[in-house]
Amino acid sequence: MNHHPWNPNIGGHKGPRFETVNNGLVRDNATGLIWPRQADVLEFPLSWPEAMDAVMAMNAQTALGRNDWRLPNRRELLSLVDFGQARPAAPPDHPFADLRQNWHWTSTTAAIAPRYAWYVHFAGGRTFYGRKDQYCLSLPVAGTPDTLPRTGQMSCFDASGKRIDCQGTGHDGEMRLGVPWPEPRFEPLPDGCARDRLTDLVWTDSADLAGGLVAWDEAKALAENLDAGGKIWRLPAIRELESLVDASRHSPALPKGHPFQDVGEACWSGTNSPFENGWAYCLYIRKGAVGVGHKPGREFAVWAVSAP
């Protein structure tokens, strides 16, 4: 068992989550990361390579008194998302000025399509990938994440999707910031389930408990009525599902050597959309993307989780 499991729901800290420090900076006490209070510090939408260059220019200028700025990796940027909030999808007490409700780049390349990089939409927290030559916003980050795990990305790719030497790029594949994953990552358990030693969450071996696509209510009932291992089962929160994503892999975007079977295209989470209760978040397991689905539609598979 992992003695210090990561809580993917960004919990466990005491006191106020955010505090403003010198030079217009914000410290996130849940992660240890430092962000500019002015969220649009780079002002304009930029292509992915331009955003990388702009962050390097911030370091050359010691912007806001620091020279360790970078584009956040996928997990770092997602740490700012509150999936219970919308417009913006950020904690109600967030201190950011001008946090625009648009796509924001991460430093993480999409393994399924290396000409693309992951970005996060701050209206509702959707996480997908866009062409590196398109124009999106950027929210730089500094400091070291003392609780967030790594994304898994180990390689670097330019805007054409060509693998390149990582040195000096600032890409996620070079920085590899975050807590290393335990080895082995998963511990097989009896009764058809496995423990993720990173989070201490227990997952069913099958990522398709219904044997096909179901509506959200069916998925919720099936998960909660599951009888396996003497555990209490439920649909996973979207952050719990996202914690399984390995950003270096696709089809599925799960860690190498994972024990899971029947892994399909996507599965339901138990997290409601803050826009409308008739929708819920889902994880596109093959891509690693976070989206939403209409609850009455038979759209996604059922995967169940049990917390310690």
N, C-alpha and C positions, 0 to 999 in steps of 0.2 A: 504494500500500500504506500502511496505517496504521503509522507508525513506532513507536507505543507501544500495541500491541494489548492489549486487556483479556483476561485469562485468566478465562473464566467459571467455571472449576473452583476459584477462590479459592486460587490458588497464587502463588508468586513472592516471598513475604515470607521473611525470614530470622529465625531465633530463635523464641522462644515466640510463639504467636499472640496470647494474651491476657495482659494485665498489670493488676493491681489498682492503682488510683491513689487519691487522697485522697477522703474522704467516701463511701466505699462505691461507687465507680465502677469500671467495667471498660473498658479501652481494647482494641479489636480492632485489632491491628497489621496485619492483612490488609486492612482497609478504612479505618482512621482514625476509625471511629465510636466513640462513648462510650455505654455502657449502664449502667443501675443493676445492681449485683451482685445485689440482691434482685429477682428477676424479677417477683414479684407485688407490686411497689411500689404499684400502684393497688388491690390487695387483692381487689376484687369484679368479677365480670363486669358489663360495661356495654354499653349500646347504642352504636352508632357515634357519634352526636352527643354522648352523655354522655362517651365516651372522649376526644373532641376537647376538650370543656370541662374534663375532669379534667387534661389535659396543660397547658392554658392556666393552670389554677389552680396547677400545679406551678411554672410560670414566675413567676407573681405572688408565690409564696412563696420563690422562689429555692431550690427543693428540691435537696438534695444539692449546694448551692453553685453551681447553674447556672440560667440563665434562657432557655436555648435548647432546651428539650425539645419534642418533637413525636411524633406517631405515626409510626413508620417507614413509608416507602413499601414497595411490594411487593418491590422488589429488595433494599432494605436488610434487611428482615426475613428474606428467603430466604437472605441471606448468612450467617446463623447456623445454617442447616440443614446437617447432614451426612447426605447420602442413603445413607451406608453404615452409619448407626446408627439405632437405634429405641428408643423409650421411655427417654429422649427422643431425637429426631432432631437431636442436637447433637454437636459435636466431643467426643471422649472426655475431653479435658482442659479442657472448658468450666468456668468459675468460678462459674456462676450458682447461686444458692440458690432453691429452690422454683420451678423452671421446669416449670410444669404441662403435662401432656400433653393439651392441649385446643386449640381454635381461638383464634388471636390476631389481632386486627384489624391491617390496614394502613391507611394514609391514601389508598390508591388505589381509586378507584371502578371498578366493573366496566363497561367500555364497552358490553358486550352487554346490560346491564340496570342502568341508573344508580341504581335504588333499592337496589342491592346494592353491597357493597364487598368487595375481596379480603381473604381471611384465610388463615393458614397453621396447619396442625395439627402440633404438636410431638411427637406420638407417632411419626409416620412421614414428615412433610414434605409431605403432600398440600396443594395450593394450589387453593382454589376461592373462590366468592363467596357471601356470606350477606346476608340482608336487613339493612338498616342499623338496623332497629328491634329486631333480636334481640340477645341478650346474650352477649358473648364477652369473653375476657381481652384485656389490652393490655400490651405491653412498650415503654415509651417509649424514645426514642433522642435523642442530642444529638451535636453536632459535625458536621463536613462529610465526606462520603464522598470520599476522595481517589483511589479507584480504581474504584468502582462507577459504571457509566453510568446515565443517566436512564432512567426507565420509558417515556417518550414521552407521558405524560399532560399535557395542556395546559389542560383545562377543569375546572370544579368543579360538583358536583351536590349538592343537599341530600338529606335522607332520603326525600323523595317522588320523587326522580329528576329534579327540576327543575334546569335549568342556572342557576347563580347567579354573581354577581360573586365572584371568588376572593379579593379583598383581605381579609386578616385571618382567613381560614378555617383555615389550617394544613393544608389539603388538599394532596395531591400535585400537583394542577394549579396551585396557587399556588407551592409551594416549588420544584418542578422541580429538585431537587437531584441531583447526580451529574455525571459527565463527559458533555459534549455528544457526540452521535453525529457521525461524519464525514459530510460531504456531497460527493458522493453516498455513501450507505451501502454500496452493493453495486457490485462491479466485474465485469462480464461477462468470462468466460474461454472459451477454445476448448473443444471436446469436451463441451458441454452442462453446464457448471458455472459457479459464480459465487463470488467471494471476498467475504466480509463484512469490510469495512475496519475495523469496530469490534473484531473478535476475531481477524482474520487466518485464520479458518476458511474452508474451501472446501466448498460445498454443491453437490449435484447440482441442476440446474434443475428436475427432476421430484421432487415430494414424494410420488410414488406409483410407485416403480420396479417393483413387482410387477404393477401394473395391477389392484389389488384388495387385499382384506384377507388377511393371512397370519398364521401362528403365529410366535412369537418366533424359534425355531430357523431357520425359513425366512428370516425377515427378516435375521438375523445372517449366514447363509451368502450370501444374495444381495448384501448390502452388501460383505462381505469379498472376494467374487469379482468385483466390478465392475471393468471395464477401461475407464477413461476418464481422459484427460489425463495418463497416466503416473503417477498418484497411488495411494497406499495408502488404501483406503476402509474404512469401518467404520460400525456403528451409532453415532450420537452419544450421548454421556453426557447425562443429563437436564438438567444445567446448560447444556450446549451448546445443546440445543433451546430451553430457556427463554430463552437470550440473544437469540433471534430475536423474542421477544414484544414487540409495541408495545401498551402499555396504553391507548392512545387509540383503538384500533381493534378490530374483531371481524369474523368471517366473511370472511376469516381475521384473526386478531390478529397480523398481520405489518406491518412498516413500509410506508408508502405508497410506491408505485413499485418494490416488490420484484420480482425477475425470475422468481419461482418459478411453476411450472405444476403442474397436477393436485393442487392443495392440497385435501385432504379433511378429514374430521372430526378424525382423530387419527393419530399415528404412534408406533411403538415407539422406546424408547431402549435403549441397551446397558447401563443401570444396573439391577442386580438389586435387588429389594426386600429390605431387611434382616430383614423378618419371616419370609419363606420364599423359598427359592431358586426355587420354581416360579412366582414372580410377578416382573414387571419394571415399571419406571416408564414412563409414556407422557406425551406432550404432546397435549392436546386443542387443536388448532391454531385451530379456529374461535373457541373461547372464550378460549384462553390459559391453560387450567387444567392443573395437574400432577396426574396420578392414577396408578393402577396397573392392570395387566392380567394375566390368567392366561396364562402362556406357551403352553400347548397350544392355546388358543383362537385361531381365525382372526379376530382382533379389530381389528387396526390396520394401517396402511400402512407402507411402508418408505421412509425418507429417509436418504441416506448423507452422511457428512462425511469430510473429509480435513484433518488438522492439518499445519501447516508443519513 
